[in-house]
């Protein structure tokens, strides 16, 4: 498997949104709003839904039909963000083996589908954790701290993430890293994983041209 080829979007929802829009497919089969680069959109065939505060449980897999700009007629506030329109979905329950998903990640579907499934008792336990009020949930506090016990500055998190997942690549230029950190600090739905993947995909496409 080429670990740089990532054809799946991983995005996070809270328990309330899981009940409202994910547990049962919406009639229009449309979910999410993200600022995804056009290059990445072309590469995405699947999407997996990550349930917040559930000790990193994936709850559903989507087969992507296409992406569209968010349509206010479908209840979206913005009209310049990408939404996924899916052909079908399947309930899947397994633990996401990487770091916490703030907004979105990108992975390979073969890697995702190879993860061991959780039994019903464990699924129910994690659902209950996710349902717990985030202000009082210890599981939620640990997840937001990246299981380290402290809140880390974005620059420190980026260095650790690069060493863990991208050490085979060249570190982006300082100015690019600076912009990534600013995005994450200014928008809680931005995620360093996604920004790095989008950067490297754009760089690879430049080489191909």
N, C-alpha and C positions, 0 to 999 in steps of 0.2 A: 504493500500500500504506500502510495506517495503521500506522506504526511502534510505536504504543502497543498495538496488538492483538497479543497474543502467545499463540498457541494450541499451542505446542510446548514440552515439557520437555526440557532438555538436561542429562544427568547423567553423571557421570564414574565409570569403573571402572578398576582396575589390570589389568595383563596377566594375573595369576593368575585374577582373577574373570572376565575376558573368556573365558578358556579354559573355566572351570568352568560359567558360567551364561549367556554371551552368544553365543559362536561358534555353538553349537547351541541352539535354543530349548528351554527347560525344558518338560517335559510340561504343567505347569500354567500356562505362559505368564505367570508372575508375576515381577516384578523390583522391587528397590529398596525402601527405606524412607526417607520424608522427612516432615518436619513442614510440609506444604503447607496454606495457608489454604483453607477451603471455597470461597471465591469463585474462587480460581485453579483449583482442581480442576475446576469447572464449565466452564472455558474451554479445557481441554487436550484436544486431539484426537490429538496425535502426541507421540512422544518420540524423541530422538536420543541415541545413546550415544557419549560422548567417552572416548577411551582415554588415560589418564594417561601422561605421559613419552613421548609419540609426536609431539612438536611439533604438538600440537593437532589430532589426526586424529579425525574422526567415523567410526565403523565400522558403525553400524547405525541404521536407522529403524524405529520401531514405530508401528503403528496402534492407538490406545488403544481398548479395549473399555469399561473402567470402572476406577475406583480403588476400593480396598477397604482397610479397616484391616488392618494386618499380622496374620496368623493364626499363632499359635504352632504349630499343626498342620502348617504349611508350613515349619517350621524357623526362624521368626523369634523373636527374644528379646522384642521389644516388641509390645504389642497396641494401641498408640494412635498409630501412624504410618501414613502412606499408602503403599500399594504400587500399582504400575500392573499391570493385567491387560490384555494386548494380544491383538488378533485375528489379526494377522499381522505379519511382519517382513521386512525386506529389507536385505541387505548394501549399504552405501554407504560409499565411502571418499573423503573430501574434507577439506580443512583448515578448521577452524573459524576464521572471520575476526575474532573478537572476543578479549577477554582470557581468561586461563586460567580454567578451570572448577574451582573448589575442590570444590563439592558439587553445585550445580545452577544453571542459568540458565533463562530463558524467552525464546523467540524466535518468529518467524513462520515457518511451514513454507515459504511461497513464497520467502522470503529464503534459508532453508537449502537448499532444493532447487535453487536457481539457482547454487550454488557449483560451480566446475569440479571434475571428478573427477580423482583421482590415478591415474597409471598403475601397473601391477603392480610395477615395480621400486621406485618410490617407496613404495608400500604396504608392501612387504617390508622396506625400509630402516627405516621408521617402526615397524613391528612389532618389529624387532630392537632399536630404541632403547627401546621400552616394556618389553621383556623384560629389559633390563639392570638389574642391581641398583641400586636407587634411591640407595644410599649412595655409588656410584661413578660414576653417570651424570651427565656434564656437561650433557646435554640436560635432565635432570630438575632439576638445580640452577638452570639458567637459567629454566626454566618456573616454578618456585616463586618466583623473584624477579621474575616478570612481565617478563622479558627486560630488566631495567634494571640488573642487576648488584648490587642491594642489596635487602634485605628492608625493605619500607616499613611504617610504622605504619598501622593500619587507618584512622585519621582522614585521613591523607594520601591513601591509596588511594581513600577515598570521595570526597574532593574532586575528584580527577582523573577518577574514573568519572563523577561528576555532570556535570563540564564536557564530557566526551566523549560521553555518551549521553543525559543527562537535562536539559540546559541549557534546554530548552523548557518544563520543568516548574518549579514552585516547590519550593525546597529544603524538605524536611521540618523541622518544628519541632525545636529544639535537643534537647529531651528524647527525641524519637523517634530522632534521629540517635545520641544517646548510647546508647540501648538497642540499636540496630543494631550499633554498634561493640562493645559488650559481648558480644553474641551471637557475633560473628565471633571475637573474642579468646578466648572460652571454648569454642568448638566449631569445630574445623578443617573440619568438613563444612558449616558455614554459609557463605554466599556473599553479598557485598554486592549483586551484581546481582539475585539472587532476592529479597532483602529489600526493595530499592527497588521492584521490579516489583509485589510483593504489596501494598506500602504504597499505590502509586498506583492500583492496581486497586480497593482498598477505598475510596480517596478518590473515584474516579470513580463508584463505585456509590452513594455517599452523595449525590452531585449528582443522579443519575438518580432517586433516591427523592424 
